[in-house]
Every structure is written in C-alpha cells, then in structure tokens.
C-alpha cells in the first residue's frame, strides 16, 4: 500500500509505504501541513476500505493542504467507497497495480528542487537528489534517497542515502546541523559554529561520517 504525494506540477514530493490503511491515519495525524497544495494518490491491493474510513482520511489530508485525487485498488469496496466520495477511483488487477508501482519507481530518481527556507516542523523528502535553495532551520528535516545539497545554512536534520546508497553525501554552504544520517550511520552535529565560511560535505568513510571542504569542481 502506497501513498504518493505530488505538487501542482505533478512532480513527486514523496512516496510513503505502509502495510495497513490504519497506519496511514497515524502518519497523517503526525504530519505538518504543506504551504502549497499537494495531490495524493493511494495505491492499494486487497484491503477493503469503507466509505467512512476514506472520508475521515480525505478530511485529514485536506487539513494538511493535500487533495485526495486518485485511488488504484484491486478491491471493489475500496473503489466504490472512493467513487462515492468523488475521488477518481480505478479498479485494477494485480498486474495493473504492479505496473503503476513500477512507473512510480522510475520517477524516484528525479531530483527535487525546493526554493526557500525550510522552517521548524517542516519536512522535505526526495526519491532522488534533494536541492534546497535556502536555509534549513533547527527543527526541520530534509532527506533523500541519494544526495542532499543545501545552498544555505543547514541547521536542522539531514538524511541521505535513505535507499542504502553508501556513496550518498550531504553538502551545505554552512554545515552546522543538529543531526546527520547517511544510510544507517548517524552523527550528531557539533555544538560550536563552523570556524570557516566555505562549503562542506559529509560523506561515509570506514563506517563513519566525516566532514571536509566541498569543492564544486568535484575534487574533495
């Protein structure tokens, strides 16, 4: 079961996977609202979701500025429930769902660009590289399956290599994070501010996260 979030330009924001629909409800209740409207597509196989459950989910998404736009399901009850709530709902066979999931996985490598400050409580996630043109404030979280680039101050949390890519990195013009994570390796940010004002990059070496100067020409 997947929930796919896209912006108004249909660019992928993030994909969330859960085993059961009730876990989506928990995710929504803990999430922060989007500043700009987003669209949600639910892809599910055999689980039957009734009209009351979908209505509650739709309302909760609307509170986050997310429009519940599409449902793809192999379960007739789920599709009928969606149609009754005026959600574009399609009854698919197993192969159709696999194809849809496969098409989504192809888009996971697309980079995501965000312009502006990422404020406390906000979270931005990318299925490829993530480029932030602005600051990441304390209390904000940015993450990517591949690399994270912050063209500003990185003061919050940053996670790279979410898909297990050990060559992933985190770069910033001002690297002073609360926490960094590359793959499963975690590092706590330094208490003191950076002494030098030049770009730095965090990478994995010998199962440790190390930070060193970042050369935009690729020679670290």
N, CA, C and O of each residue as an XYZ file, in Angstrom:
880
protein
N       0.841     -1.179      0.000
C       0.000      0.000      0.000
C       0.883      1.238      0.000
O       1.780      1.376      0.832
N       0.615      2.150     -0.958
C       1.441      3.344     -1.077
C       0.586      4.595     -1.183
O      -0.500      4.580     -1.762
N       1.097      5.676     -0.611
C       0.512      6.991     -0.785
C       1.557      7.841     -1.490
O       2.659      8.032     -0.977
N       1.209      8.354     -2.671
C       2.131      9.129     -3.487
C       1.698     10.584     -3.461
O       0.559     10.898     -3.809
N       2.587     11.474     -3.054
C       2.291     12.899     -2.975
C       3.028     13.641     -4.082
O       4.230     13.458     -4.278
N       2.286     14.484     -4.805
C       2.865     15.284     -5.880
C       2.428     16.737     -5.724
O       1.395     17.028     -5.120
N       3.236     17.649     -6.282
C       2.859     19.058     -6.242
C       1.959     19.393     -7.427
O       1.582     18.506     -8.193
N       1.612     20.681     -7.579
C       0.684     21.088     -8.629
C       1.234     20.851    -10.028
O       0.475     20.738    -10.991
N       2.575     20.775    -10.137
C       3.210     20.496    -11.427
C       3.391     18.998    -11.664
O       4.037     18.580    -12.625
N       2.810     18.203    -10.770
C       2.882     16.737    -10.836
C       4.283     16.193    -10.614
O       4.579     15.065    -11.007
N       5.145     16.980     -9.991
C       6.452     16.477     -9.590
C       6.316     15.710     -8.282
O       5.568     16.113     -7.391
N       7.037     14.612     -8.175
C       6.933     13.770     -6.994
C       7.522     14.467     -5.768
O       8.659     14.938     -5.803
N       6.754     14.527     -4.700
C       7.236     15.053     -3.424
C       7.797     13.926     -2.580
O       8.935     13.993     -2.116
N       6.994     12.888     -2.381
C       7.465     11.728     -1.627
C       6.497     10.574     -1.806
O       5.341     10.771     -2.178
N       6.977      9.367     -1.541
C       6.172      8.155     -1.555
C       6.242      7.517     -0.176
O       7.326      7.319      0.373
N       5.080      7.198      0.377
C       5.007      6.621      1.720
C       4.391      5.234      1.616
O       3.328      5.067      1.018
N       5.049      4.244      2.193
C       4.561      2.868      2.144
C       4.199      2.386      3.541
O       4.933      2.622      4.501
N       3.047      1.702      3.647
C       2.616      1.106      4.898
C       1.945     -0.231      4.611
O       1.489     -0.493      3.497
N       1.896     -1.072      5.646
C       1.271     -2.379      5.490
C      -0.248     -2.300      5.539
O      -0.934     -3.036      4.829
N      -0.780     -1.403      6.383
C      -2.218     -1.317      6.571
C      -2.686      0.134      6.495
O      -1.939      1.066      6.791
N      -3.939      0.293      6.090
C      -4.503      1.627      5.903
C      -4.535      2.419      7.208
O      -4.340      3.634      7.190
N      -4.772      1.764      8.320
C      -4.863      2.475      9.601
C      -3.550      3.173      9.954
O      -3.549      4.171     10.675
N      -2.425      2.643      9.444
C      -1.134      3.276      9.703
C      -0.998      4.599      8.957
O      -0.282      5.497      9.402
N      -1.693      4.718      7.811
C      -1.713      5.987      7.100
C      -2.370      7.060      7.959
O      -1.926      8.208      7.990
N      -3.446      6.663      8.663
C      -4.142      7.614      9.524
C      -3.192      8.157     10.587
O      -3.196      9.352     10.884
N      -2.376      7.269     11.158
C      -1.411      7.693     12.175
C      -0.382      8.647     11.585
O      -0.004      9.637     12.212
N       0.074      8.333     10.353
C       1.053      9.199      9.685
C       0.497     10.597      9.479
O       1.174     11.589      9.749
N      -0.741     10.672      8.998
C      -1.363     11.963      8.714
C      -1.513     12.791      9.978
O      -1.289     14.001      9.962
N      -1.894     12.143     11.073
C      -2.113     12.872     12.321
C      -0.826     13.472     12.877
O      -0.873     14.402     13.682
N       0.333     12.942     12.448
C       1.622     13.414     12.945
C       2.336     14.321     11.956
O       3.453     14.764     12.224
N       1.709     14.608     10.807
C       2.377     15.367      9.746
C       2.073     16.858      9.825
O       1.085     17.279     10.427
N       2.942     17.640      9.206
C       2.758     19.090      9.122
C       2.118     19.444      7.780
O       2.296     18.742      6.785
N       1.370     20.546      7.779
C       0.670     20.960      6.568
C       1.638     21.493      5.518
O       2.675     22.068      5.848
N       1.286     21.295      4.251
C       2.071     21.834      3.150
C       1.682     23.298      2.930
O       0.512     23.666      3.034
N       2.678     24.117      2.626
C       2.386     25.522      2.338
C       1.659     25.650      1.005
O       0.741     26.459      0.862
N       2.077     24.845      0.033
C       1.432     24.856     -1.272
C       0.631     23.564     -1.439
O       1.034     22.521     -0.925
N      -0.498     23.621     -2.151
C      -1.344     22.435     -2.301
C      -0.606     21.253     -2.918
O       0.238     21.425     -3.798
N      -0.931     20.060     -2.451
C      -0.358     18.832     -2.989
C      -1.498     17.877     -3.329
O      -2.630     18.056     -2.881
N      -1.183     16.868     -4.122
C      -2.171     15.860     -4.503
C      -1.705     14.493     -4.035
O      -0.513     14.185     -4.055
N      -2.665     13.678     -3.612
C      -2.356     12.346     -3.101
C      -3.005     11.276     -3.962
O      -4.165     11.387     -4.356
N      -2.221     10.228     -4.247
C      -2.717      9.039     -4.931
C      -2.501      7.841     -4.022
O      -1.387      7.601     -3.556
N      -3.570      7.087     -3.768
C      -3.483      5.890     -2.940
C      -3.476      4.666     -3.843
O      -4.375      4.493     -4.666
N      -2.459      3.814     -3.691
C      -2.376      2.560     -4.434
C      -2.420      1.422     -3.427
O      -1.542      1.305     -2.573
N      -3.436      0.591     -3.530
C      -3.612     -0.494     -2.571
C      -4.103     -1.744     -3.287
O      -4.730     -1.660     -4.343
N      -3.815     -2.897     -2.709
C      -4.185     -4.160     -3.347
C      -5.492     -4.696     -2.775
O      -6.565     -4.244     -3.175
N      -5.426     -5.637     -1.860
C      -6.613     -6.397     -1.465
C      -7.392     -5.825     -0.293
O      -8.504     -6.276     -0.017
N      -6.837     -4.850      0.397
C      -7.512     -4.354      1.601
C      -8.766     -3.564      1.247
O      -8.725     -2.646      0.428
N      -9.881     -3.933      1.876
C     -11.126     -3.219      1.687
C     -11.214     -2.030      2.623
O     -11.096     -2.184      3.839
N     -11.420     -0.847      2.067
C     -11.507      0.375      2.870
C     -12.901      0.953      2.666
O     -13.290      1.263      1.540
N     -13.654      1.099      3.753
C     -15.036      1.551      3.605
C     -15.119      3.066      3.457
O     -14.125      3.778      3.600
N     -16.316      3.536      3.169
C     -16.535      4.948      2.870
C     -16.210      5.837      4.067
O     -15.646      6.918      3.898
N     -16.559      5.393      5.270
C     -16.306      6.185      6.469
C     -14.812      6.380      6.701
O     -14.368      7.475      7.046
N     -14.035      5.303      6.507
C     -12.583      5.391      6.689
C     -11.961      6.338      5.669
O     -11.115      7.164      6.011
N     -12.390      6.212      4.407
C     -11.842      7.075      3.361
C     -12.242      8.531      3.575
O     -11.447      9.436      3.323
N     -13.475      8.762      4.039
C     -13.939     10.124      4.281
C     -13.103     10.796      5.364
O     -12.720     11.959      5.238
N     -12.826     10.047      6.432
C     -12.002     10.573      7.518
C     -10.595     10.885      7.015
O     -10.014     11.915      7.356
N     -10.056      9.976      6.195
C      -8.713     10.157      5.642
C      -8.671     11.381      4.727
O      -7.712     12.153      4.761
N      -9.708     11.557      3.912
C      -9.783     12.683      2.987
C      -9.807     14.008      3.755
O      -9.130     14.962      3.373
N     -10.584     14.063      4.831
C     -10.674     15.278      5.651
C      -9.328     15.600      6.290
O      -8.898     16.753      6.314
N      -8.666     14.556      6.809
C      -7.365     14.764      7.446
C      -6.318     15.251      6.452
O      -5.472     16.078      6.791
N      -6.374     14.736      5.217
C      -5.457     15.205      4.185
C      -5.734     16.659      3.826
O      -4.803     17.436      3.613
N      -7.007     17.028      3.760
C      -7.366     18.409      3.435
C      -6.817     19.381      4.473
O      -6.446     20.506      4.139
N      -6.766     18.949      5.737
C      -6.208     19.793      6.796
C      -4.722     20.058      6.566
O      -4.180     21.053      7.047
N      -4.062     19.149      5.818
C      -2.641     19.304      5.509
C      -2.420     19.973      4.154
O      -1.296     20.026      3.655
N      -3.513     20.487      3.559
C      -3.453     21.131      2.243
C      -3.144     20.116      1.137
O      -2.468     20.430      0.157
N      -3.657     18.890      1.316
C      -3.461     17.817      0.337
C      -4.819     17.400     -0.212
O      -5.732     17.083      0.551
N      -4.949     17.400     -1.521
C      -6.173     16.960     -2.175
C      -6.080     15.464     -2.492
O      -5.154     15.027     -3.174
N      -7.026     14.697     -2.002
C      -7.063     13.250     -2.236
C      -7.640     13.028     -3.630
O      -8.857     13.067     -3.813
N      -6.769     12.794     -4.616
C      -7.177     12.848     -6.022
C      -7.491     11.492     -6.652
O      -8.460     11.373     -7.402
N      -6.673     10.452     -6.354
C      -6.797      9.191     -7.076
C      -6.669      7.995     -6.147
O      -5.972      8.034     -5.132
N      -7.372      6.922     -6.532
C      -7.243      5.620     -5.870
C      -7.102      4.550     -6.954
O      -7.882      4.503     -7.904
N      -6.096      3.696     -6.792
C      -5.951      2.499     -7.629
C      -5.994      1.300     -6.683
O      -5.165      1.184     -5.781
N      -6.961      0.415     -6.894
C      -7.132     -0.698     -5.958
C      -7.636     -1.939     -6.685
O      -8.319     -1.846     -7.705
N      -7.284     -3.106     -6.137
C      -7.829     -4.367     -6.643
C      -9.106     -4.741     -5.902
O      -9.753     -5.734     -6.236
N      -9.474     -3.937     -4.884
C     -10.640     -4.248     -4.069
C     -11.832     -3.388     -4.501
O     -11.748     -2.161     -4.537
N     -12.948     -4.062     -4.829
C     -14.120     -3.354     -5.342
C     -14.723     -2.403     -4.303
O     -15.169     -1.306     -4.642
N     -14.735     -2.833     -3.025
C     -15.295     -1.988     -1.974
C     -14.535     -0.667     -1.868
O     -15.139      0.398     -1.732
N     -13.219     -0.746     -1.932
C     -12.395      0.457     -1.838
C     -12.687      1.410     -2.986
O     -12.793      2.620     -2.785
N     -12.816      0.865     -4.185
C     -13.077      1.692     -5.365
C     -14.458      2.343     -5.279
O     -14.605      3.528     -5.577
N     -15.465      1.574     -4.873
C     -16.819      2.123     -4.748
C     -16.882      3.194     -3.659
O     -17.576      4.201     -3.803
N     -16.152      2.964     -2.575
C     -16.096      3.957     -1.497
C     -15.477      5.252     -2.003
O     -15.951      6.346     -1.697
N     -14.402      5.106     -2.788
C     -13.749      6.281     -3.345
C     -14.656      7.046     -4.296
O     -14.717      8.274     -4.246
N     -15.357      6.329     -5.157
C     -16.259      6.973     -6.114
C     -17.380      7.732     -5.399
O     -17.790      8.806     -5.838
N     -17.872      7.160     -4.289
C     -18.950      7.817     -3.548
C     -18.495      9.132     -2.933
O     -19.310     10.009     -2.648
N     -17.184      9.263     -2.729
C     -16.614     10.494     -2.173
C     -16.052     11.409     -3.266
O     -15.361     12.388     -2.981
N     -16.364     11.070     -4.525
C     -15.932     11.845     -5.683
C     -14.413     11.886     -5.821
O     -13.833     12.892     -6.228
N     -13.777     10.748     -5.465
C     -12.346     10.565     -5.690
C     -12.198      9.713     -6.950
O     -12.870      8.689     -7.073
N     -11.348     10.103     -7.872
C     -11.132      9.308     -9.087
C     -10.585      7.936     -8.700
O      -9.428      7.815     -8.297
N     -11.412      6.913     -8.824
C     -11.053      5.581     -8.329
C     -11.122      4.562     -9.454
O     -12.092      4.513    -10.209
N     -10.068      3.744     -9.554
C      -9.963      2.765    -10.644
C      -9.774      1.371    -10.070
O      -8.912      1.149     -9.219
N     -10.596      0.425    -10.548
C     -10.446     -0.974    -10.165
C      -9.412     -1.610    -11.080
O      -9.613     -1.696    -12.291
N      -8.310     -2.053    -10.500
C      -7.201     -2.588    -11.276
C      -6.965     -4.040    -10.907
O      -7.293     -4.468     -9.800
N      -6.393     -4.799    -11.836
C      -5.968     -6.140    -11.463
C      -4.551     -6.057    -10.912
O      -3.936     -4.991    -10.923
N      -4.037     -7.180    -10.431
C      -2.721     -7.192     -9.788
C      -1.645     -6.650    -10.720
O      -0.777     -5.886    -10.298
N      -1.704     -7.047    -11.979
C      -0.679     -6.608    -12.926
C      -0.719     -5.105    -13.145
O       0.322     -4.465    -13.294
N      -1.946     -4.531    -13.165
C      -2.076     -3.090    -13.332
C      -1.410     -2.346    -12.187
O      -0.707     -1.357    -12.390
N      -1.647     -2.846    -10.975
C      -1.044     -2.193     -9.810
C       0.467     -2.292     -9.846
O       1.162     -1.335     -9.505
N       0.983     -3.442    -10.258
C       2.435     -3.605    -10.346
C       3.010     -2.638    -11.359
O       4.075     -2.058    -11.143
N       2.298     -2.464    -12.476
C       2.780     -1.533    -13.486
C       2.784     -0.109    -12.953
O       3.713      0.657    -13.208
N       1.739      0.238    -12.213
C       1.660      1.589    -11.651
C       2.793      1.817    -10.659
O       3.426      2.873    -10.659
N       3.044      0.824     -9.818
C       4.126      0.950     -8.848
C       5.476      1.020     -9.554
O       6.385      1.729     -9.121
N       5.589      0.272    -10.644
C       6.841      0.292    -11.389
C       7.064      1.652    -12.025
O       8.181      2.169    -12.010
N       6.002      2.243    -12.590
C       6.126      3.571    -13.180
C       6.537      4.588    -12.126
O       7.342      5.482    -12.386
N       5.970      4.439    -10.930
C       6.338      5.361     -9.850
C       7.797      5.188     -9.455
O       8.483      6.166     -9.157
N       8.274      3.945     -9.452
C       9.665      3.720     -9.060
C      10.632      4.339    -10.051
O      11.747      4.715     -9.690
N      10.194      4.445    -11.328
C      11.049      5.086    -12.321
C      11.247      6.568    -12.017
O      12.308      7.132    -12.287
N      10.212      7.192    -11.451
C      10.299      8.628    -11.158
C      11.048      8.903     -9.874
O      11.297     10.063     -9.544
N      11.414      7.858     -9.135
C      12.062      8.062     -7.850
C      13.454      8.681     -7.991
O      13.968      9.271     -7.041
N      14.060      8.549     -9.162
C      15.411      9.089     -9.342
C      15.404     10.561     -9.722
O      16.466     11.177     -9.813
N      14.218     11.139     -9.946
C      14.169     12.534    -10.341
C      14.578     13.423     -9.174
O      14.140     13.201     -8.045
N      15.420     14.433     -9.433
C      15.809     15.353     -8.360
C      14.641     16.243     -7.952
O      13.753     16.536     -8.753
N      14.661     16.659     -6.709
C      13.638     17.564     -6.199
C      14.298     18.875     -5.807
O      15.274     18.884     -5.056
N      13.765     19.989     -6.318
C      14.300     21.314     -6.031
C      13.314     22.074     -5.153
O      12.118     22.123     -5.440
N      13.831     22.664     -4.080
C      12.999     23.471     -3.190
C      13.662     24.824     -3.010
O      14.832     24.904     -2.634
N      12.910     25.897     -3.280
C      13.431     27.248     -3.121
C      12.787     27.901     -1.918
O      11.563     28.011     -1.841
N      13.608     28.334     -0.981
C      13.094     28.993      0.210
C      13.532     28.281      1.481
O      14.072     27.176      1.434
N      13.296     28.917      2.598
C      13.677     28.372      3.897
C      12.787     27.193      4.278
O      11.569     27.240      4.106
N      13.410     26.134      4.797
C      12.662     25.007      5.363
C      12.569     25.276      6.862
O      13.577     25.229      7.568
N      11.374     25.554      7.342
C      11.204     26.028      8.713
C      11.000     24.873      9.697
O      10.749     23.734      9.304
N      11.113     25.197     10.972
C      10.942     24.208     12.034
C       9.596     23.505     11.903
O       8.565     24.153     11.722
N       9.609     22.181     11.996
C       8.389     21.392     11.864
C       8.115     20.922     10.456
O       7.285     20.036     10.252
N       8.801     21.501      9.467
C       8.604     21.088      8.081
C       9.541     19.935      7.732
O      10.618     19.789      8.311
N       9.109     19.129      6.781
C       9.947     18.020      6.307
C       9.829     17.922      4.794
O       8.729     17.946      4.242
N      10.968     17.812      4.135
C      11.009     17.643      2.681
C      11.797     16.381      2.369
O      12.894     16.178      2.890
N      11.235     15.538      1.521
C      11.871     14.268      1.187
C      11.898     14.091     -0.322
O      10.938     14.440     -1.008
N      13.000     13.546     -0.843
C      13.152     13.325     -2.282
C      13.528     11.875     -2.543
O      14.234     11.247     -1.755
N      13.043     11.359     -3.662
C      13.371      9.987     -4.041
C      14.625      9.903     -4.894
O      15.076      8.809     -5.233
N      15.191     11.054     -5.242
C      16.482     11.100     -5.910
C      17.388     12.026     -5.127
O      17.552     11.848     -3.920
N      17.987     13.022     -5.790
C      18.750     14.060     -5.108
C      17.800     15.153     -4.626
O      16.760     15.399     -5.237
N      18.172     15.809     -3.518
C      17.395     16.917     -2.999
C      18.241     18.179     -2.999
O      19.336     18.202     -2.436
N      17.726     19.237     -3.637
C      18.416     20.519     -3.695
C      17.578     21.564     -2.957
O      16.436     21.831     -3.330
N      18.153     22.146     -1.916
C      17.482     23.190     -1.152
C      18.166     24.522     -1.450
O      19.347     24.698     -1.150
N      17.433     25.447     -2.032
C      17.967     26.783     -2.307
C      17.501     27.703     -1.182
O      16.579     28.500     -1.355
N      18.151     27.578     -0.034
C      17.763     28.342      1.138
C      18.280     27.658      2.386
O      19.061     26.710      2.301
N      17.849     28.133      3.545
C      18.300     27.576      4.814
C      17.390     26.445      5.280
O      16.212     26.386      4.926
N      17.965     25.548      6.085
C      17.199     24.504      6.770
C      17.298     24.810      8.261
O      18.342     24.590      8.874
N      16.215     25.315      8.842
C      16.233     25.775     10.221
C      16.242     24.618     11.226
O      15.874     23.497     10.877
N      16.659     24.882     12.470
C      16.554     23.860     13.522
C      15.103     23.396     13.660
O      14.180     24.210     13.634
N      14.910     22.093     13.805
C      13.559     21.537     13.883
C      13.014     21.080     12.553
O      11.976     20.420     12.506
N      13.702     21.423     11.447
C      13.302     20.960     10.111
C      14.092     19.709      9.744
O      15.198     19.496     10.241
N      13.519     18.886      8.874
C      14.167     17.652      8.431
C      14.140     17.608      6.908
O      13.091     17.794      6.292
N      15.302     17.359      6.306
C      15.375     17.145      4.854
C      16.024     15.776      4.619
O      16.974     15.406      5.307
N      15.507     15.040      3.652
C      16.022     13.691      3.410
C      15.924     13.342      1.933
O      15.113     13.903      1.196
N      16.778     12.393      1.512
C      16.798     11.984      0.107
C      17.315     10.557     -0.004
O      18.120     10.102      0.809
N      16.838      9.870     -1.020
C      17.378      8.541     -1.308
C      18.829      8.639     -1.753
O      19.621      7.727     -1.514
N      19.173      9.743     -2.397
C      20.544      9.936     -2.856
C      21.214     11.045     -2.050
O      21.421     10.889     -0.846
N      21.555     12.160     -2.690
C      22.333     13.218     -2.036
C      21.457     14.393     -1.605
O      20.388     14.633     -2.165
N      21.940     15.115     -0.596
C      21.275     16.335     -0.129
C      22.231     17.504     -0.321
O      23.369     17.467      0.147
N      21.765     18.543     -1.013
C      22.555     19.753     -1.229
C      21.778     20.945     -0.681
O      20.645     21.195     -1.092
N      22.382     21.672      0.237
C      21.729     22.847      0.827
C      22.538     24.077      0.465
O      23.642     24.278      0.972
N      21.982     24.899     -0.416
C      22.653     26.134     -0.812
C      22.213     27.224      0.166
O      21.488     28.156     -0.183
N      22.684     27.064      1.407
C      22.329     27.942      2.502
C      22.846     27.315      3.786
O      23.786     26.522      3.753
N      22.243     27.662      4.913
C      22.650     27.117      6.203
C      21.873     25.845      6.517
O      20.644     25.829      6.463
N      22.598     24.780      6.846
C      21.974     23.543      7.284
C      22.069     23.482      8.809
O      23.116     23.151      9.365
N      20.954     23.807      9.475
C      20.924     23.885     10.929
C      20.003     22.829     11.544
O      20.004     22.641     12.761
N      19.224     22.145     10.716
C      18.305     21.118     11.204
C      18.889     19.725     11.046
O      20.078     19.512     11.282
N      18.049     18.778     10.646
C      18.483     17.399     10.437
C      18.491     17.091      8.943
O      17.619     17.543      8.200
N      19.490     16.314      8.512
C      19.588     15.928      7.104
C      19.930     14.450      6.999
O      20.858     13.968      7.649
N      19.177     13.742      6.180
C      19.392     12.307      5.970
C      19.625     12.056      4.479
O      18.838     12.496      3.641
N      20.701     11.354      4.154
C      20.997     10.991      2.761
C      21.163      9.479      2.667
O      21.373      8.802      3.673
N      21.066      8.961      1.450
C      21.220      7.518      1.264
C      20.112      6.719      1.918
O      20.357      5.641      2.460
N      18.890      7.242      1.872
C      17.760      6.555      2.501
C      17.481      5.199      1.847
O      16.870      4.325      2.462
N      17.926      5.029      0.612
C      17.742      3.757     -0.089
C      18.941      2.827      0.074
O      19.032      1.804     -0.603
N      19.874      3.188      0.986
C      21.039      2.337      1.238
C      22.269      2.706      0.438
O      23.251      1.964      0.437
N      22.232      3.854     -0.252
C      23.371      4.291     -1.068
C      24.501      4.805     -0.165
O      24.402      5.900      0.389
N      25.551      4.032     -0.020
C      26.661      4.411      0.864
C      27.545      5.500      0.267
O      28.395      6.062      0.958
N      27.348      5.795     -1.009
C      28.109      6.870     -1.638
C      27.378      8.204     -1.545
O      27.862      9.220     -2.044
N      26.214      8.199     -0.906
C      25.439      9.428     -0.765
C      26.175     10.419      0.123
O      27.010     10.033      0.941
N      25.858     11.700     -0.046
C      26.544     12.750      0.705
C      25.576     13.868      1.062
O      24.475     13.961      0.521
N      26.020     14.716      1.991
C      25.240     15.886      2.410
C      26.167     17.095      2.339
O      27.185     17.137      3.030
N      25.826     18.069      1.516
C      26.674     19.247      1.336
C      25.897     20.509      1.667
O      24.686     20.580      1.459
N      26.608     21.503      2.186
C      25.966     22.759      2.544
C      26.982     23.892      2.515
O      28.180     23.673      2.694
N      26.481     25.122      2.283
C      27.346     26.293      2.337
C      27.735     26.619      3.780
O      28.766     27.242      4.029
N      26.890     26.186      4.732
C      27.144     26.420      6.165
C      26.639     25.182      6.889
O      25.447     25.060      7.172
N      27.545     24.272      7.186
C      27.165     22.957      7.711
C      27.261     22.946      9.241
O      28.335     22.750      9.810
N      26.122     23.160      9.884
C      26.074     23.144     11.343
C      24.774     22.471     11.800
O      23.950     23.098     12.465
N      24.593     21.186     11.441
C      23.307     20.501     11.657
C      23.125     20.020     13.099
O      24.078     19.923     13.873
N      21.876     19.725     13.425
C      21.582     19.049     14.688
C      21.972     17.576     14.571
O      22.528     16.989     15.500
N      21.666     16.991     13.404
C      21.972     15.575     13.193
C      22.134     15.291     11.708
O      21.433     15.866     10.875
N      23.059     14.403     11.387
C      23.240     13.901     10.031
C      23.076     12.391     10.038
O      23.416     11.714     11.009
N      22.545     11.878      8.928
C      22.486     10.415      8.780
C      22.731     10.059      7.324
O      22.078     10.590      6.426
N      23.674      9.161      7.100
C      23.912      8.617      5.764
C      23.751      7.111      5.870
O      24.462      6.450      6.626
N      22.807      6.575      5.104
C      22.383      5.173      5.268
C      21.957      4.984      6.723
O      21.087      5.704      7.213
N      22.560      4.031      7.406
C      22.177      3.769      8.796
C      23.124      4.438      9.794
O      22.932      4.308     11.003
N      24.131      5.143      9.311
C      25.126      5.778     10.186
C      24.659      7.176     10.582
O      24.295      7.989      9.733
N      24.675      7.440     11.895
C      24.185      8.715     12.430
C      25.326      9.482     13.088
O      26.192      8.893     13.735
N      25.317     10.788     12.918
C      26.300     11.658     13.568
C      25.579     12.871     14.136
O      24.712     13.450     13.482
N      25.941     13.248     15.347
C      25.383     14.441     15.986
C      26.218     15.650     15.577
O      27.446     15.580     15.541
N      25.554     16.742     15.273
C      26.259     17.936     14.833
C      27.079     18.563     15.939
O      26.777     18.366     17.116
N      28.117     19.319     15.585
C      28.977     19.972     16.585
C      28.233     21.080     17.328
O      27.336     21.716     16.773
N      28.607     21.302     18.573
C      27.980     22.360     19.363
C      28.451     23.738     18.917
O      27.691     24.707     18.946
N      29.721     23.814     18.501
C      30.254     25.102     18.078
C      29.922     25.366     16.608
O      29.722     24.436     15.827
N      29.868     26.644     16.250
C      29.592     27.023     14.882
C      30.834     26.784     14.017
O      31.954     26.784     14.529
N      30.640     26.579     12.707
C      31.805     26.407     11.824
C      32.753     27.595     11.904
O      32.320     28.747     11.920
N      34.054     27.302     11.954
C      35.057     28.367     12.056
C      35.313     29.029     10.712
O      35.689     30.199     10.639
N      35.101     28.255      9.643
C      35.410     28.769      8.313
C      34.135     28.843      7.481
O      33.284     27.956      7.554
N      34.011     29.901      6.692
C      32.821     30.073      5.874
C      33.085     29.610      4.452
O      33.254     30.425      3.545
N      33.119     28.304      4.264
C      33.212     27.724      2.934
C      32.357     26.460      2.906
O      32.083     25.884      3.959
N      31.935     26.019      1.729
C      31.078     24.833      1.633
C      31.770     23.596      2.192
O      32.977     23.415      2.037
N      30.974     22.744      2.850
C      31.486     21.485      3.380
C      30.573     20.343      2.944
O      29.414     20.543      2.581
N      31.138     19.143      2.995
C      30.389     17.965      2.590
C      30.606     16.844      3.606
O      31.716     16.636      4.096
N      29.534     16.136      3.908
C      29.598     14.987      4.810
C      29.474     13.712      3.985
O      28.556     13.567      3.178
N      30.412     12.788      4.199
C      30.410     11.520      3.467
C      30.705     10.377      4.438
O      31.084     10.599      5.588
N      30.524      9.158      3.952
C      30.850      7.976      4.746
C      32.259      7.507      4.424
O      32.622      7.340      3.259
N      33.046      7.297      5.472
C      34.370      6.695      5.326
C      34.596      5.760      6.504
O      34.513      6.175      7.660
N      34.884      4.487      6.206
C      35.131      3.489      7.248
C      33.990      3.449      8.264
O      34.216      3.412      9.474
N      32.751      3.459      7.741
C      31.551      3.380      8.575
C      31.414      4.556      9.545
O      30.772      4.438     10.589
N      32.025      5.695      9.187
C      31.880      6.906      9.980
C      31.552      8.074      9.054
O      31.972      8.106      7.898
N      30.803      9.019      9.578
C      30.516     10.228      8.821
C      31.630     11.247      9.080
O      31.890     11.622     10.223
N      32.266     11.678      8.023
C      33.307     12.690      8.158
C      32.913     13.924      7.351
O      32.181     13.825      6.365
N      33.397     15.069      7.773
C      33.088     16.331      7.107
C      34.380     16.953      6.592
O      35.379     17.014      7.309
N      34.353     17.408      5.359
C      35.543     18.039      4.786
C      35.116     19.122      3.795
O      33.948     19.179      3.411
N      36.040     19.976      3.380
C      35.691     21.033      2.438
C      35.094     20.457      1.148
O      35.485     19.389      0.677
N      34.150     21.193      0.611
C      33.463     20.757     -0.611
C      33.940     21.595     -1.777
O      33.826     22.820     -1.767
N      34.477     20.921     -2.783
C      34.942     21.600     -3.992
C      33.859     21.455     -5.052
O      33.509     20.335     -5.427
N      33.325     22.562     -5.537
C      32.229     22.493     -6.515
C      32.702     21.892     -7.817
O      31.880     21.517     -8.653
N      34.028     21.787     -8.015
C      34.555     21.149     -9.222
C      34.653     19.632     -9.064
O      35.082     18.925     -9.976
N      34.244     19.146     -7.881
C      34.223     17.702     -7.685
C      35.468     17.129     -7.098
O      35.609     15.907     -7.067
N      36.401     17.955     -6.620
C      37.650     17.465     -6.056
C      37.672     17.728     -4.554
O      38.180     18.752     -4.097
N      37.099     16.766     -3.779
C      37.065     16.933     -2.346
C      38.360     16.437     -1.715
O      38.516     16.498     -0.495
